[in-house]
Amino acid sequence: TDYYGIEPALGSLGDFAELAREAEERGMRIVLDLVVNHTSDEHPWFVSAQSSPDSPYRDWYVWSADEPPNRRQGTVFPGEQEETWTFDKQAQAWYFHRFYGFQPDLNWANPAVRREMAKVMNFWLQMGAAGFRIDAAPFIIEMVEPGVDSGPQDFSIMESWRQETQWVRGDSVLLCEANL
């Protein structure tokens, strides 16, 4: 629920910066696991998005006013996951979640989402991270639309990350989980 914080049980941002400095002094690099395909349904962006169609975060997620014709579109966990679209009573709309219902997908067609995630990456690189393992990378580049089982892919997302991370830290690393 917080792309800029540290779980308090693990320490503080200051502790992270010190860890990164100590690691670099010892010839080690820290690569962070970055989950950007989705957020928690408790994330402030989603809470705002579901509160009103006029929310500035509404288009940060993939919504459908009508029931999608294929609610199993892109199911990842058959047998555990019944569908990938859930009706949200508060929003009075359906939202897409490639994984579980409590993990709504971000809308990667939205330039504001792309800008925010670039800021997140830049923040952690400046804090001392050497790069990122990008969780669920194939699902980030797929532009999701209700009723379209396999939308167009936009590789420019990964290309921009590569350029931006190397600009901030020339030796940065991007590792993408690509299970497809």
Salt bridges, closest charged atoms under 4 A:
GLU18 OE2 - ARG21 NH2 2.57
GLU22 OE2 - ARG21 NH2 2.86
GLU22 OE1 - ARG26 NH1 2.46
GLU24 OE1 - ARG169 NH2 3.73
GLU25 OE2 - ARG21 NH1 2.39
ASP33 OD1 - ARG133 NH1 2.57
GLU67 OE2 - ARG71 NH1 2.63
GLU82 OE1 - ARG72 NH2 3.65
GLU83 OE1 - ARG71 NH2 2.75
GLU116 OE1 - LYS119 NZ 3.41
ASP135 OD1 - ARG133 NH1 3.17
GLU142 OE1 - ARG98 NH2 3.34
ASP154 OD2 - ARG114 NH2 2.59
ASP171 OD2 - ARG29 NH1 3.50
ASP171 OD1 - ARG169 NE 2.68
GLU177 OE2 - ARG133 NH2 3.51
